[in-house]
Amino acid sequence: MSRFYFNIHDDICTLDLEGSELPDLQAARAYAVTGARSLAADNVLRGDLTLSHRVDILDEAHQIVDAVSFGDAVRIAP
């Protein structure tokens, strides 16, 4: 298991100081997608959504290894 950190970049920057133990980067990305969807839904309930807002995934050394934008996490249909 590795520790990953998930920093949120929306209207403010929220740093994840605790991190989460996950088996690998694929699991960390799935975790970030779920979080981004939840945050996007909260934004929609407030009446707005910025698709470029994102969740950065950092490894144990606090290096960014991936990122999930709100636009990547949702499908918008006409």
PDB file of N, CA, C and O in Angstrom:
ATOM      1  N   MET A   1       0.841  -1.181   0.000  1.00  0.00           N
ATOM      2  CA  MET A   1       0.000   0.000   0.000  1.00  0.00           C
ATOM      3  C   MET A   1       0.883   1.241   0.000  1.00  0.00           C
ATOM      4  O   MET A   1       1.941   1.272   0.628  1.00  0.00           O
ATOM      5  N   SER A   2       0.435   2.238  -0.702  1.00  0.00           N
ATOM      6  CA  SER A   2       1.144   3.513  -0.767  1.00  0.00           C
ATOM      7  C   SER A   2       0.227   4.614  -0.259  1.00  0.00           C
ATOM      8  O   SER A   2      -0.997   4.490  -0.298  1.00  0.00           O
ATOM      9  N   ARG A   3       0.830   5.678   0.211  1.00  0.00           N
ATOM     10  CA  ARG A   3       0.046   6.830   0.656  1.00  0.00           C
ATOM     11  C   ARG A   3       0.005   7.839  -0.487  1.00  0.00           C
ATOM     12  O   ARG A   3       1.032   8.215  -1.052  1.00  0.00           O
ATOM     13  N   PHE A   4      -1.221   8.267  -0.809  1.00  0.00           N
ATOM     14  CA  PHE A   4      -1.447   9.287  -1.821  1.00  0.00           C
ATOM     15  C   PHE A   4      -2.153  10.467  -1.163  1.00  0.00           C
ATOM     16  O   PHE A   4      -2.906  10.311  -0.202  1.00  0.00           O
ATOM     17  N   TYR A   5      -1.886  11.645  -1.709  1.00  0.00           N
ATOM     18  CA  TYR A   5      -2.490  12.877  -1.217  1.00  0.00           C
ATOM     19  C   TYR A   5      -3.318  13.477  -2.336  1.00  0.00           C
ATOM     20  O   TYR A   5      -2.973  13.355  -3.511  1.00  0.00           O
ATOM     21  N   PHE A   6      -4.424  14.133  -1.963  1.00  0.00           N
ATOM     22  CA  PHE A   6      -5.377  14.648  -2.943  1.00  0.00           C
ATOM     23  C   PHE A   6      -5.637  16.124  -2.654  1.00  0.00           C
ATOM     24  O   PHE A   6      -6.454  16.471  -1.801  1.00  0.00           O
ATOM     25  N   ASN A   7      -4.931  16.976  -3.379  1.00  0.00           N
ATOM     26  CA  ASN A   7      -5.094  18.416  -3.203  1.00  0.00           C
ATOM     27  C   ASN A   7      -6.182  18.917  -4.136  1.00  0.00           C
ATOM     28  O   ASN A   7      -6.179  18.619  -5.331  1.00  0.00           O
ATOM     29  N   ILE A   8      -7.108  19.680  -3.580  1.00  0.00           N
ATOM     30  CA  ILE A   8      -8.249  20.187  -4.343  1.00  0.00           C
ATOM     31  C   ILE A   8      -7.963  21.614  -4.785  1.00  0.00           C
ATOM     32  O   ILE A   8      -7.574  22.466  -3.986  1.00  0.00           O
ATOM     33  N   HIS A   9      -8.163  21.854  -6.063  1.00  0.00           N
ATOM     34  CA  HIS A   9      -7.991  23.196  -6.631  1.00  0.00           C
ATOM     35  C   HIS A   9      -9.318  23.609  -7.252  1.00  0.00           C
ATOM     36  O   HIS A   9      -9.606  23.295  -8.407  1.00  0.00           O
ATOM     37  N   ASP A  10     -10.119  24.319  -6.464  1.00  0.00           N
ATOM     38  CA  ASP A  10     -11.347  24.893  -7.013  1.00  0.00           C
ATOM     39  C   ASP A  10     -11.251  26.390  -6.773  1.00  0.00           C
ATOM     40  O   ASP A  10     -10.240  26.984  -7.147  1.00  0.00           O
ATOM     41  N   ASP A  11     -12.216  27.016  -6.188  1.00  0.00           N
ATOM     42  CA  ASP A  11     -12.093  28.456  -5.939  1.00  0.00           C
ATOM     43  C   ASP A  11     -11.014  28.764  -4.911  1.00  0.00           C
ATOM     44  O   ASP A  11     -10.514  29.887  -4.838  1.00  0.00           O
ATOM     45  N   ILE A  12     -10.663  27.765  -4.123  1.00  0.00           N
ATOM     46  CA  ILE A  12      -9.540  27.858  -3.181  1.00  0.00           C
ATOM     47  C   ILE A  12      -8.710  26.588  -3.324  1.00  0.00           C
ATOM     48  O   ILE A  12      -9.147  25.626  -3.955  1.00  0.00           O
ATOM     49  N   CYS A  13      -7.534  26.582  -2.750  1.00  0.00           N
ATOM     50  CA  CYS A  13      -6.680  25.396  -2.778  1.00  0.00           C
ATOM     51  C   CYS A  13      -6.740  24.737  -1.398  1.00  0.00           C
ATOM     52  O   CYS A  13      -6.413  25.359  -0.387  1.00  0.00           O
ATOM     53  N   THR A  14      -7.156  23.485  -1.371  1.00  0.00           N
ATOM     54  CA  THR A  14      -7.238  22.736  -0.126  1.00  0.00           C
ATOM     55  C   THR A  14      -6.220  21.599  -0.186  1.00  0.00           C
ATOM     56  O   THR A  14      -6.316  20.707  -1.029  1.00  0.00           O
ATOM     57  N   LEU A  15      -5.247  21.647   0.717  1.00  0.00           N
ATOM     58  CA  LEU A  15      -4.198  20.634   0.738  1.00  0.00           C
ATOM     59  C   LEU A  15      -4.606  19.464   1.621  1.00  0.00           C
ATOM     60  O   LEU A  15      -5.132  19.659   2.717  1.00  0.00           O
ATOM     61  N   ASP A  16      -4.366  18.271   1.152  1.00  0.00           N
ATOM     62  CA  ASP A  16      -4.614  17.038   1.899  1.00  0.00           C
ATOM     63  C   ASP A  16      -3.368  16.751   2.731  1.00  0.00           C
ATOM     64  O   ASP A  16      -2.335  16.363   2.185  1.00  0.00           O
ATOM     65  N   LEU A  17      -3.454  16.935   4.024  1.00  0.00           N
ATOM     66  CA  LEU A  17      -2.299  16.754   4.900  1.00  0.00           C
ATOM     67  C   LEU A  17      -2.184  15.331   5.435  1.00  0.00           C
ATOM     68  O   LEU A  17      -1.118  14.937   5.908  1.00  0.00           O
ATOM     69  N   GLU A  18      -3.266  14.554   5.369  1.00  0.00           N
ATOM     70  CA  GLU A  18      -3.261  13.188   5.907  1.00  0.00           C
ATOM     71  C   GLU A  18      -2.977  12.133   4.846  1.00  0.00           C
ATOM     72  O   GLU A  18      -2.236  11.182   5.093  1.00  0.00           O
ATOM     73  N   GLY A  19      -3.558  12.298   3.681  1.00  0.00           N
ATOM     74  CA  GLY A  19      -3.412  11.298   2.637  1.00  0.00           C
ATOM     75  C   GLY A  19      -4.267  10.074   2.898  1.00  0.00           C
ATOM     76  O   GLY A  19      -4.932   9.968   3.929  1.00  0.00           O
ATOM     77  N   SER A  20      -4.240   9.154   1.949  1.00  0.00           N
ATOM     78  CA  SER A  20      -4.995   7.905   2.033  1.00  0.00           C
ATOM     79  C   SER A  20      -4.124   6.762   1.550  1.00  0.00           C
ATOM     80  O   SER A  20      -3.388   6.900   0.574  1.00  0.00           O
ATOM     81  N   GLU A  21      -4.210   5.642   2.232  1.00  0.00           N
ATOM     82  CA  GLU A  21      -3.482   4.436   1.837  1.00  0.00           C
ATOM     83  C   GLU A  21      -4.274   3.723   0.758  1.00  0.00           C
ATOM     84  O   GLU A  21      -5.420   3.327   0.971  1.00  0.00           O
ATOM     85  N   LEU A  22      -3.651   3.562  -0.405  1.00  0.00           N
ATOM     86  CA  LEU A  22      -4.298   2.895  -1.527  1.00  0.00           C
ATOM     87  C   LEU A  22      -3.285   1.972  -2.196  1.00  0.00           C
ATOM     88  O   LEU A  22      -2.080   2.199  -2.087  1.00  0.00           O
ATOM     89  N   PRO A  23      -3.761   0.923  -2.896  1.00  0.00           N
ATOM     90  CA  PRO A  23      -2.844  -0.064  -3.452  1.00  0.00           C
ATOM     91  C   PRO A  23      -1.928   0.461  -4.551  1.00  0.00           C
ATOM     92  O   PRO A  23      -0.774   0.043  -4.644  1.00  0.00           O
ATOM     93  N   ASP A  24      -2.435   1.385  -5.396  1.00  0.00           N
ATOM     94  CA  ASP A  24      -1.629   1.831  -6.533  1.00  0.00           C
ATOM     95  C   ASP A  24      -2.217   3.109  -7.120  1.00  0.00           C
ATOM     96  O   ASP A  24      -3.232   3.617  -6.643  1.00  0.00           O
ATOM     97  N   LEU A  25      -1.571   3.615  -8.155  1.00  0.00           N
ATOM     98  CA  LEU A  25      -2.008   4.859  -8.790  1.00  0.00           C
ATOM     99  C   LEU A  25      -3.386   4.711  -9.421  1.00  0.00           C
ATOM    100  O   LEU A  25      -4.174   5.656  -9.406  1.00  0.00           O
ATOM    101  N   GLN A  26      -3.684   3.551  -9.969  1.00  0.00           N
ATOM    102  CA  GLN A  26      -5.007   3.332 -10.561  1.00  0.00           C
ATOM    103  C   GLN A  26      -6.096   3.492  -9.509  1.00  0.00           C
ATOM    104  O   GLN A  26      -7.122   4.116  -9.778  1.00  0.00           O
ATOM    105  N   ALA A  27      -5.896   2.946  -8.329  1.00  0.00           N
ATOM    106  CA  ALA A  27      -6.862   3.093  -7.238  1.00  0.00           C
ATOM    107  C   ALA A  27      -6.931   4.546  -6.776  1.00  0.00           C
ATOM    108  O   ALA A  27      -8.005   5.047  -6.441  1.00  0.00           O
ATOM    109  N   ALA A  28      -5.781   5.220  -6.758  1.00  0.00           N
ATOM    110  CA  ALA A  28      -5.755   6.630  -6.363  1.00  0.00           C
ATOM    111  C   ALA A  28      -6.534   7.473  -7.368  1.00  0.00           C
ATOM    112  O   ALA A  28      -7.253   8.394  -6.980  1.00  0.00           O
ATOM    113  N   ARG A  29      -6.397   7.167  -8.648  1.00  0.00           N
ATOM    114  CA  ARG A  29      -7.142   7.925  -9.666  1.00  0.00           C
ATOM    115  C   ARG A  29      -8.643   7.696  -9.507  1.00  0.00           C
ATOM    116  O   ARG A  29      -9.422   8.644  -9.603  1.00  0.00           O
ATOM    117  N   ALA A  30      -9.059   6.456  -9.266  1.00  0.00           N
ATOM    118  CA  ALA A  30     -10.479   6.163  -9.057  1.00  0.00           C
ATOM    119  C   ALA A  30     -11.007   6.928  -7.839  1.00  0.00           C
ATOM    120  O   ALA A  30     -12.123   7.446  -7.861  1.00  0.00           O
ATOM    121  N   TYR A  31     -10.204   6.994  -6.791  1.00  0.00           N
ATOM    122  CA  TYR A  31     -10.563   7.740  -5.580  1.00  0.00           C
ATOM    123  C   TYR A  31     -10.726   9.227  -5.908  1.00  0.00           C
ATOM    124  O   TYR A  31     -11.666   9.870  -5.440  1.00  0.00           O
ATOM    125  N   ALA A  32      -9.807   9.770  -6.713  1.00  0.00           N
ATOM    126  CA  ALA A  32      -9.864  11.178  -7.095  1.00  0.00           C
ATOM    127  C   ALA A  32     -11.067  11.460  -7.987  1.00  0.00           C
ATOM    128  O   ALA A  32     -11.692  12.513  -7.857  1.00  0.00           O
ATOM    129  N   VAL A  33     -11.400  10.555  -8.878  1.00  0.00           N
ATOM    130  CA  VAL A  33     -12.580  10.728  -9.736  1.00  0.00           C
ATOM    131  C   VAL A  33     -13.840  10.793  -8.882  1.00  0.00           C
ATOM    132  O   VAL A  33     -14.692  11.654  -9.103  1.00  0.00           O
ATOM    133  N   THR A  34     -13.967   9.904  -7.920  1.00  0.00           N
ATOM    134  CA  THR A  34     -15.126   9.911  -7.031  1.00  0.00           C
ATOM    135  C   THR A  34     -15.204  11.235  -6.267  1.00  0.00           C
ATOM    136  O   THR A  34     -16.277  11.826  -6.146  1.00  0.00           O
ATOM    137  N   GLY A  35     -14.070  11.692  -5.756  1.00  0.00           N
ATOM    138  CA  GLY A  35     -14.040  12.968  -5.041  1.00  0.00           C
ATOM    139  C   GLY A  35     -14.386  14.139  -5.939  1.00  0.00           C
ATOM    140  O   GLY A  35     -15.136  15.027  -5.534  1.00  0.00           O
ATOM    141  N   ALA A  36     -13.851  14.155  -7.151  1.00  0.00           N
ATOM    142  CA  ALA A  36     -14.140  15.234  -8.093  1.00  0.00           C
ATOM    143  C   ALA A  36     -15.620  15.254  -8.460  1.00  0.00           C
ATOM    144  O   ALA A  36     -16.207  16.328  -8.597  1.00  0.00           O
ATOM    145  N   ARG A  37     -16.222  14.096  -8.618  1.00  0.00           N
ATOM    146  CA  ARG A  37     -17.664  14.031  -8.921  1.00  0.00           C
ATOM    147  C   ARG A  37     -18.484  14.592  -7.771  1.00  0.00           C
ATOM    148  O   ARG A  37     -19.448  15.326  -7.986  1.00  0.00           O
ATOM    149  N   SER A  38     -18.105  14.249  -6.566  1.00  0.00           N
ATOM    150  CA  SER A  38     -18.818  14.765  -5.398  1.00  0.00           C
ATOM    151  C   SER A  38     -18.690  16.283  -5.300  1.00  0.00           C
ATOM    152  O   SER A  38     -19.673  16.979  -5.046  1.00  0.00           O
ATOM    153  N   LEU A  39     -17.495  16.783  -5.498  1.00  0.00           N
ATOM    154  CA  LEU A  39     -17.274  18.233  -5.454  1.00  0.00           C
ATOM    155  C   LEU A  39     -18.016  18.937  -6.586  1.00  0.00           C
ATOM    156  O   LEU A  39     -18.594  20.005  -6.382  1.00  0.00           O
ATOM    157  N   ALA A  40     -18.001  18.342  -7.776  1.00  0.00           N
ATOM    158  CA  ALA A  40     -18.716  18.926  -8.908  1.00  0.00           C
ATOM    159  C   ALA A  40     -20.212  18.988  -8.609  1.00  0.00           C
ATOM    160  O   ALA A  40     -20.866  19.987  -8.907  1.00  0.00           O
ATOM    161  N   ALA A  41     -20.750  17.923  -8.023  1.00  0.00           N
ATOM    162  CA  ALA A  41     -22.174  17.902  -7.673  1.00  0.00           C
ATOM    163  C   ALA A  41     -22.500  18.998  -6.657  1.00  0.00           C
ATOM    164  O   ALA A  41     -23.532  19.660  -6.769  1.00  0.00           O
ATOM    165  N   ASP A  42     -21.636  19.189  -5.678  1.00  0.00           N
ATOM    166  CA  ASP A  42     -21.842  20.270  -4.705  1.00  0.00           C
ATOM    167  C   ASP A  42     -21.862  21.624  -5.398  1.00  0.00           C
ATOM    168  O   ASP A  42     -22.669  22.490  -5.061  1.00  0.00           O
ATOM    169  N   ASN A  43     -20.964  21.805  -6.375  1.00  0.00           N
ATOM    170  CA  ASN A  43     -20.919  23.062  -7.130  1.00  0.00           C
ATOM    171  C   ASN A  43     -22.213  23.269  -7.913  1.00  0.00           C
ATOM    172  O   ASN A  43     -22.758  24.372  -7.930  1.00  0.00           O
ATOM    173  N   VAL A  44     -22.700  22.223  -8.553  1.00  0.00           N
ATOM    174  CA  VAL A  44     -23.938  22.330  -9.323  1.00  0.00           C
ATOM    175  C   VAL A  44     -25.093  22.713  -8.407  1.00  0.00           C
ATOM    176  O   VAL A  44     -25.940  23.522  -8.788  1.00  0.00           O
ATOM    177  N   LEU A  45     -25.139  22.149  -7.215  1.00  0.00           N
ATOM    178  CA  LEU A  45     -26.204  22.502  -6.268  1.00  0.00           C
ATOM    179  C   LEU A  45     -26.154  23.976  -5.881  1.00  0.00           C
ATOM    180  O   LEU A  45     -27.175  24.571  -5.536  1.00  0.00           O
ATOM    181  N   ARG A  46     -24.953  24.561  -5.942  1.00  0.00           N
ATOM    182  CA  ARG A  46     -24.817  25.994  -5.660  1.00  0.00           C
ATOM    183  C   ARG A  46     -25.083  26.833  -6.904  1.00  0.00           C
ATOM    184  O   ARG A  46     -25.136  28.060  -6.832  1.00  0.00           O
ATOM    185  N   GLY A  47     -25.250  26.166  -8.045  1.00  0.00           N
ATOM    186  CA  GLY A  47     -25.609  26.871  -9.262  1.00  0.00           C
ATOM    187  C   GLY A  47     -24.479  27.135 -10.230  1.00  0.00           C
ATOM    188  O   GLY A  47     -24.656  27.874 -11.198  1.00  0.00           O
ATOM    189  N   ASP A  48     -23.321  26.549  -9.988  1.00  0.00           N
ATOM    190  CA  ASP A  48     -22.215  26.750 -10.933  1.00  0.00           C
ATOM    191  C   ASP A  48     -21.350  25.508 -11.012  1.00  0.00           C
ATOM    192  O   ASP A  48     -21.393  24.640 -10.140  1.00  0.00           O
ATOM    193  N   LEU A  49     -20.569  25.442 -12.069  1.00  0.00           N
ATOM    194  CA  LEU A  49     -19.625  24.339 -12.234  1.00  0.00           C
ATOM    195  C   LEU A  49     -18.489  24.817 -13.122  1.00  0.00           C
ATOM    196  O   LEU A  49     -18.717  25.273 -14.242  1.00  0.00           O
ATOM    197  N   THR A  50     -17.276  24.714 -12.625  1.00  0.00           N
ATOM    198  CA  THR A  50     -16.104  25.075 -13.400  1.00  0.00           C
ATOM    199  C   THR A  50     -15.374  23.780 -13.739  1.00  0.00           C
ATOM    200  O   THR A  50     -14.791  23.138 -12.865  1.00  0.00           O
ATOM    201  N   LEU A  51     -15.411  23.407 -15.007  1.00  0.00           N
ATOM    202  CA  LEU A  51     -14.862  22.117 -15.428  1.00  0.00           C
ATOM    203  C   LEU A  51     -13.355  22.026 -15.273  1.00  0.00           C
ATOM    204  O   LEU A  51     -12.809  20.924 -15.231  1.00  0.00           O
ATOM    205  N   SER A  52     -12.672  23.157 -15.186  1.00  0.00           N
ATOM    206  CA  SER A  52     -11.210  23.121 -15.046  1.00  0.00           C
ATOM    207  C   SER A  52     -10.752  22.956 -13.592  1.00  0.00           C
ATOM    208  O   SER A  52      -9.567  22.729 -13.344  1.00  0.00           O
ATOM    209  N   HIS A  53     -11.668  23.066 -12.636  1.00  0.00           N
ATOM    210  CA  HIS A  53     -11.283  22.771 -11.254  1.00  0.00           C
ATOM    211  C   HIS A  53     -10.788  21.337 -11.217  1.00  0.00           C
ATOM    212  O   HIS A  53     -11.200  20.514 -12.035  1.00  0.00           O
ATOM    213  N   ARG A  54      -9.899  21.031 -10.265  1.00  0.00           N
ATOM    214  CA  ARG A  54      -9.276  19.705 -10.323  1.00  0.00           C
ATOM    215  C   ARG A  54      -8.859  19.183  -8.946  1.00  0.00           C
ATOM    216  O   ARG A  54      -8.825  19.906  -7.950  1.00  0.00           O
ATOM    217  N   VAL A  55      -8.547  17.898  -8.951  1.00  0.00           N
ATOM    218  CA  VAL A  55      -7.946  17.217  -7.809  1.00  0.00           C
ATOM    219  C   VAL A  55      -6.586  16.720  -8.277  1.00  0.00           C
ATOM    220  O   VAL A  55      -6.503  15.891  -9.184  1.00  0.00           O
ATOM    221  N   ASP A  56      -5.521  17.223  -7.662  1.00  0.00           N
ATOM    222  CA  ASP A  56      -4.174  16.727  -7.960  1.00  0.00           C
ATOM    223  C   ASP A  56      -3.888  15.515  -7.086  1.00  0.00           C
ATOM    224  O   ASP A  56      -4.216  15.505  -5.899  1.00  0.00           O
ATOM    225  N   ILE A  57      -3.283  14.504  -7.672  1.00  0.00           N
ATOM    226  CA  ILE A  57      -2.890  13.301  -6.940  1.00  0.00           C
ATOM    227  C   ILE A  57      -1.385  13.374  -6.721  1.00  0.00           C
ATOM    228  O   ILE A  57      -0.619  13.495  -7.677  1.00  0.00           O
ATOM    229  N   LEU A  58      -0.963  13.299  -5.459  1.00  0.00           N
ATOM    230  CA  LEU A  58       0.448  13.360  -5.114  1.00  0.00           C
ATOM    231  C   LEU A  58       0.881  12.038  -4.494  1.00  0.00           C
ATOM    232  O   LEU A  58       0.102  11.382  -3.803  1.00  0.00           O
ATOM    233  N   ASP A  59       2.124  11.655  -4.744  1.00  0.00           N
ATOM    234  CA  ASP A  59       2.660  10.426  -4.160  1.00  0.00           C
ATOM    235  C   ASP A  59       3.216  10.700  -2.757  1.00  0.00           C
ATOM    236  O   ASP A  59       3.059  11.797  -2.220  1.00  0.00           O
ATOM    237  N   GLU A  60       3.863   9.696  -2.179  1.00  0.00           N
ATOM    238  CA  GLU A  60       4.388   9.822  -0.811  1.00  0.00           C
ATOM    239  C   GLU A  60       5.435  10.919  -0.683  1.00  0.00           C
ATOM    240  O   GLU A  60       5.640  11.453   0.407  1.00  0.00           O
ATOM    241  N   ALA A  61       6.098  11.260  -1.779  1.00  0.00           N
ATOM    242  CA  ALA A  61       7.103  12.320  -1.773  1.00  0.00           C
ATOM    243  C   ALA A  61       6.477  13.693  -2.061  1.00  0.00           C
ATOM    244  O   ALA A  61       7.180  14.692  -2.220  1.00  0.00           O
ATOM    245  N   HIS A  62       5.141  13.716  -2.122  1.00  0.00           N
ATOM    246  CA  HIS A  62       4.372  14.936  -2.404  1.00  0.00           C
ATOM    247  C   HIS A  62       4.659  15.495  -3.795  1.00  0.00           C
ATOM    248  O   HIS A  62       4.639  16.708  -4.004  1.00  0.00           O
ATOM    249  N   GLN A  63       4.928  14.588  -4.750  1.00  0.00           N
ATOM    250  CA  GLN A  63       5.099  14.955  -6.144  1.00  0.00           C
ATOM    251  C   GLN A  63       3.793  14.643  -6.885  1.00  0.00           C
ATOM    252  O   GLN A  63       3.197  13.585  -6.683  1.00  0.00           O
ATOM    253  N   ILE A  64       3.359  15.565  -7.735  1.00  0.00           N
ATOM    254  CA  ILE A  64       2.131  15.331  -8.496  1.00  0.00           C
ATOM    255  C   ILE A  64       2.375  14.202  -9.494  1.00  0.00           C
ATOM    256  O   ILE A  64       3.303  14.255 -10.301  1.00  0.00           O
ATOM    257  N   VAL A  65       1.520  13.179  -9.421  1.00  0.00           N
ATOM    258  CA  VAL A  65       1.646  12.037 -10.325  1.00  0.00           C
ATOM    259  C   VAL A  65       0.470  11.940 -11.295  1.00  0.00           C
ATOM    260  O   VAL A  65       0.535  11.202 -12.278  1.00  0.00           O
ATOM    261  N   ASP A  66      -0.597  12.677 -11.025  1.00  0.00           N
ATOM    262  CA  ASP A  66      -1.763  12.678 -11.904  1.00  0.00           C
ATOM    263  C   ASP A  66      -2.688  13.793 -11.440  1.00  0.00           C
ATOM    264  O   ASP A  66      -2.493  14.364 -10.367  1.00  0.00           O
ATOM    265  N   ALA A  67      -3.684  14.099 -12.241  1.00  0.00           N
ATOM    266  CA  ALA A  67      -4.691  15.092 -11.875  1.00  0.00           C
ATOM    267  C   ALA A  67      -6.003  14.714 -12.535  1.00  0.00           C
ATOM    268  O   ALA A  67      -6.021  14.146 -13.628  1.00  0.00           O
ATOM    269  N   VAL A  68      -7.099  15.031 -11.865  1.00  0.00           N
ATOM    270  CA  VAL A  68      -8.429  14.770 -12.396  1.00  0.00           C
ATOM    271  C   VAL A  68      -9.206  16.081 -12.354  1.00  0.00           C
ATOM    272  O   VAL A  68      -9.504  16.600 -11.278  1.00  0.00           O
ATOM    273  N   SER A  69      -9.534  16.616 -13.533  1.00  0.00           N
ATOM    274  CA  SER A  69     -10.363  17.823 -13.558  1.00  0.00           C
ATOM    275  C   SER A  69     -11.817  17.427 -13.384  1.00  0.00           C
ATOM    276  O   SER A  69     -12.201  16.283 -13.629  1.00  0.00           O
ATOM    277  N   PHE A  70     -12.619  18.391 -12.956  1.00  0.00           N
ATOM    278  CA  PHE A  70     -14.048  18.103 -12.829  1.00  0.00           C
ATOM    279  C   PHE A  70     -14.601  17.684 -14.185  1.00  0.00           C
ATOM    280  O   PHE A  70     -15.472  16.818 -14.262  1.00  0.00           O
ATOM    281  N   GLY A  71     -14.092  18.301 -15.261  1.00  0.00           N
ATOM    282  CA  GLY A  71     -14.536  17.945 -16.600  1.00  0.00           C
ATOM    283  C   GLY A  71     -14.185  16.524 -16.989  1.00  0.00           C
ATOM    284  O   GLY A  71     -14.920  15.888 -17.744  1.00  0.00           O
ATOM    285  N   ASP A  72     -13.055  16.010 -16.474  1.00  0.00           N
ATOM    286  CA  ASP A  72     -12.674  14.616 -16.723  1.00  0.00           C
ATOM    287  C   ASP A  72     -13.547  13.635 -15.951  1.00  0.00           C
ATOM    288  O   ASP A  72     -13.709  12.482 -16.350  1.00  0.00           O
ATOM    289  N   ALA A  73     -14.108  14.111 -14.837  1.00  0.00           N
ATOM    290  CA  ALA A  73     -14.817  13.210 -13.922  1.00  0.00           C
ATOM    291  C   ALA A  73     -16.295  13.049 -14.253  1.00  0.00           C
ATOM    292  O   ALA A  73     -16.948  12.129 -13.760  1.00  0.00           O
ATOM    293  N   VAL A  74     -16.824  13.942 -15.086  1.00  0.00           N
ATOM    294  CA  VAL A  74     -18.258  13.880 -15.405  1.00  0.00           C
ATOM    295  C   VAL A  74     -18.443  13.856 -16.914  1.00  0.00           C
ATOM    296  O   VAL A  74     -17.574  14.281 -17.675  1.00  0.00           O
ATOM    297  N   ARG A  75     -19.574  13.358 -17.316  1.00  0.00           N
ATOM    298  CA  ARG A  75     -19.970  13.398 -18.726  1.00  0.00           C
ATOM    299  C   ARG A  75     -21.134  14.364 -18.819  1.00  0.00           C
ATOM    300  O   ARG A  75     -22.121  14.226 -18.097  1.00  0.00           O
ATOM    301  N   ILE A  76     -21.021  15.335 -19.697  1.00  0.00           N
ATOM    302  CA  ILE A  76     -22.090  16.314 -19.866  1.00  0.00           C
ATOM    303  C   ILE A  76     -22.775  16.021 -21.193  1.00  0.00           C
ATOM    304  O   ILE A  76     -22.158  16.070 -22.257  1.00  0.00           O
ATOM    305  N   ALA A  77     -24.054  15.717 -21.106  1.00  0.00           N
ATOM    306  CA  ALA A  77     -24.832  15.382 -22.297  1.00  0.00           C
ATOM    307  C   ALA A  77     -25.749  16.551 -22.629  1.00  0.00           C
ATOM    308  O   ALA A  77     -26.182  17.276 -21.734  1.00  0.00           O
ATOM    309  N   PRO A  78     -26.043  16.734 -23.900  1.00  0.00           N
ATOM    310  CA  PRO A  78     -26.948  17.829 -24.290  1.00  0.00           C
ATOM    311  C   PRO A  78     -28.366  17.595 -23.809  1.00  0.00           C
ATOM    312  O   PRO A  78     -29.245  18.421 -24.054  1.00  0.00           O
TER     313      PRO A  78
END
